[in-house]
């Protein structure tokens, strides 16, 4: 059995192969807390919503939390704020473990490799230096897996550019991070990640437009979920905005992508990256925000403006499946398994 996990700040996904069949699982990476009062308990029981008790609160996780928060107009809490595992949040760590363990099928006696995407550069990951990756290593080891860090950009190339011999540029926009990889025949020539994603765009938009919601105690919160629903549901073209709200959103996206690409260019210079590629490379975009019309055009413009030392060829929008990146991660894990078998 081979396994891949995509551990994002907005959602968690897994994909595993049993023989010729692929099986996927996913869950939103959020939870909701309610006061531990009789009225709240009756409400949860009447709605048949699974919950647990923790200290002085009832806790609802995953998809049930999303539905309940929308119905009650309450703010959700991220399991992995900013794509990170919070060190001093026992509740958050327990919820993260519960949600992730539900995505991992039990392995047999023989250990195997599990590809893992997290919002960080694989080259910088080590058990002492990245709390989330270390946490995932322990969870996977308990189920009989060895964790293999896979860059989101490389996963995008492996999932989308088979017709190009797994050669090209994968540009992935996530909720908490932006990643870019340049690959030649599946081998990464450059992998970079910037810790900024669409969550910051939604926050800036919500502040500018006064998008708030209030809990039962009158506390005010930015309604980030409403902003995200609006920008993904409306027929917005980021490259050709029509209204003041769309113009603001487009300008925020342009600033984000320009900043990210400047960071990638600097990372390449700092690492002394040499790209011996003369042919134009296909650019493919992935991630939730990349599904918005015009995103790929803005990303290509930002790469050219940052003077990334490659020639862009065709620009593609990745498939809209929620499992595209985790499928690329599974391909990377299976490539690792085949390489290990050849060297054994």
N, C-alpha and C positions, 0 to 999 in steps of 0.2 A: 504494500500500500504506500502511495506517495501522498504528501499533504502540503498545502500552502495556506498561509494566513496573511491577510491584509489588515493590519492593526491601525486604523485611522482614528482621528479624534472625533469624527462624526459617526462612524460606523465600523463594525467588525465583520469580516467575511472569511470564510474558509472554503477550500475546494480540495477534495481528495478523490483519488482514482482507485476503484476496485475493479480489476480486470479492465475491460474496455469502457466501463461506465464512469462518468464524472458526477459527483454529488456535491452540492454546494449548500452552505448554511450562512445566514447573516443576521445581524441584530443591530439596532441603533445603539451607539455608545453613550447613553444618557440614563439618568435616573431622576426620580421625583420623590420629594419627601413631604409628608403630611403630618400634622400634629397628632400625637397619640391620644386622641379623644374618642369617646363613644360614637359621636356623629360621623367622624371620618371612617371608623371601622365599619359601621353599618353601611355607609356609602360604598366602600370597597367590596364588602360582601354581597350587597345587592347587585353590583355591577359585575360580579364574578371576576374581579381583577386580582391576580396573584400578588401577594405582598408579604413583606417580612417586617418584624419589629426590631428596631435598633435604638437602644437608649430611650429617648423620648419621642421617637418618630416612627411612622410607618413608611416603608421604602418600597417603591414600585420601579422596576427596571425595564430597559429595552423598549420594544414596540408598545407594550401596555402603558409605559410612562408617557410616550409621545401622544397617544390617543387621549389619555386622561388629562394631560397638561393642556391640550387644545380645548377640551370640553370645559375645563375649570378655569381657563385663562391663567395658568400658573407657569412660572419659569422652570425650565429644565436645568439640571446640573450635569455638566460633562463628566464622564468617567475618566477621561484622559485630557484634562484642560491643557490646551496648547500642544497636544500630542505628547504630553509627558505624564509619567506616573508620579503622583504627588507623594513625597516621602512621608509627610506628617499628616496623612489623611487615612486612618485605618478603614473607615467606611468605604472610601473610594477604592482602596486597594482590594478590599473584600469583594466589592461589586465587580471590579475588573476581573478578578480571578474567576468569579462565578460565570460571567458572560463568556470569557475566553474558553474556559473549560468545556462549556456547552458546545463550542465549535469544533472541539478536537475529538475525533474518533479514537477509541481505544486501540492501541497497537498490540501486536502479538509479542512473542518473546524476542524476536530479532529486531534490534533497533534500526531505524531508518532516518533519512533526512527530511526535515520539514522546512520549506522556504518561508521566510518571514519578511514582510514589508512593514517598516515603521518609519515615522517622519524624521529620518536622520540619515547620514552618510554611512553605508556599511563599513567603509574603511576606518571609521572612527569608533566603531562599536567594540567594547570589551566589557566583561562582567563588572569590572570595577568602575568603568567610566560612563555607563549608560544604565540607569536604573530600570527602564522599561525592558530593554533587551535582556538584562540579567534576570528579571522577573519572568519573562517569557521562556528563557532557557530552562528555568527550574520547573515551570508548569509542563513544558513539553517533555522534559526528562522523566517526569512522573508517569507520562503516558507512553514512554518508549521511543521518543524522537530526539534527534540532534538538531538544534536550531541552526539554520543557514540564513544569514542576513542577505536580502536581495534589495537592490535599489529600485525605487518605483519607476524611474525613467527607463532602466534596463528592462524591467518587467513589461513596460509599455511597448518597447521595441520587439521583444520576444512574442508578445501577444498579437501585434498588429502588422509586423513587417516581414512575415515569412516569405512573401513574394519578392522581397528585396534582399533575401539571404540574411535576414536579421541584421541588416546594416542600415543605420539611419540615426535620427535624433528623436528621443522620447522626451516629451515635455509634459509633466504631470502637475496639475493644479489641485491641491487638496484643501481641506478646511484649515489646517494648521501649518502646512508647509508647501513649498514649491520645489519640484525636483526636475533636473535635466540630466540625461545621459546621452553620450555619443558612443555608438557601438559599431564594431566592424565584425561581421559574421558572428554576432552574438557576444563577442568579447568586448567589454567596456574599455574605451579609450579615455573617457572622462565621466565622472559621476559627481554631481553637485546638488546640494540641498540648501534652501534658504528657509529659515523658520518664520515664514509669513505666508498666510493663506487667505481664503475667502472669509474666514471668521472676522478678520480685521476689516475687510471691506464692509461686511454687514454691520459691524459695530460703528464704523465711521458714518455709514448711511443712516443708521438708526438715530445717532446723535444729531446729525444734521437736520433730519426730518421730524425729530421728536416722536419716534416710535417707542412707546413705553407700554408696559403692563404693570398691574399692581396686585400684590398678594392680599390675603384676607386681613393682614395687619396694616395694610396701607403702604408697605414698602414698595418702592419703585424700581423696576428693572428694565433694561433695554430689551425690546421684543425682537431679538435676533432671528428667532424661528419664523416670524411673520415676514421679515425682510427676505430671508432665504426662499420662502415659499413664493413670494411675489416675483423675485427675479428669475426663478426657474420656471414659473408657470406662465408668465406673460410672454408674448412674442416680441422680445426685445432683441434688437440687433446692436451689439456693442460697437460695431464699426460705423453704424449710421443711426445714432439716437434721434428720437423724434420729440420727446417731451423734456421738460426741465429735470424730472426725476431720472429719466434715462440718460440725460447728459451728465448728471452727477455720477451715476453708476459707471458710465463709460470712462469718465475721467479718473475715477478711483481705480478701475481695472488697469487703465494705461499706466498710472503711476506705479501700481503694484508690479506689473510685468516689466516695466522699464527698470525698476529698482532690482528686481530679481535677476534680470539678465546682466545688469552691470555687476552684480555680485558673482554670477557664474564666470564672467570674463575675468574678474579679479582672482577667483579661485583657480582658474586655469593658469594665470600668470604666476601666482604664488607657488603652484605645484610644478611649474615648468613643463606643463602638458604640451606634447608635440603630437600634432594630428597629421599624419602622412596620408591624407585622403585628398585626391585631386578631383574626383567626380562629385557632382552635386549630390547632396544627401537629402533624402525624404524626411520631412518633419511630420511627426504624428503627435497629436495632443490627446491627453487623457485626464481622467478625474472629473468629479461632478461639475465644477464651474466651467470646465472646457466644453461642456455640452451646449453652452449658450451660443447662439448664433453670433458670428463675428469674432469669437475668442481666438480662433486659430490665426486669423488675420492680424490681430493685435499682438499675439505671441511672436509671429514671424517678423513683424515690424520691430518689436523690441529686441529680438536677436540681432537683426541687421544693425540697429542703432547702437547696440553694445559692441559691435564689431567682433562677434564671436568668429574665430578664424576658420570658418567653413563656408562653402557655397550652398545655399539652400536650393533644393530642387522642388519637387512636389510637396504641397502642404495638405495634410489629411486630418480629418477629425476622427478620432478613435470611435469604435463602436460604443453604443450607449448602454451596453450591458453592465450591471453592477459588478459582474464577475470578470471583467476584462483584465484588470491588473493582477488579480489573484490567479488568473489562468496563466499569465506570463510568469508569475512567481512559481507556479507549479512546473512550468517548462524548465525554469532555471534549476529547481530542485532535482528534476529528473535528469537533466544534463549532468549535474554533480554526481548523482548515483551511477550513471553510465561511466563517467570518467573514473570513479572509484573502482568500479567493477573491472575496467580495463587494466588498471594499475595493480590490481590484487594478484 
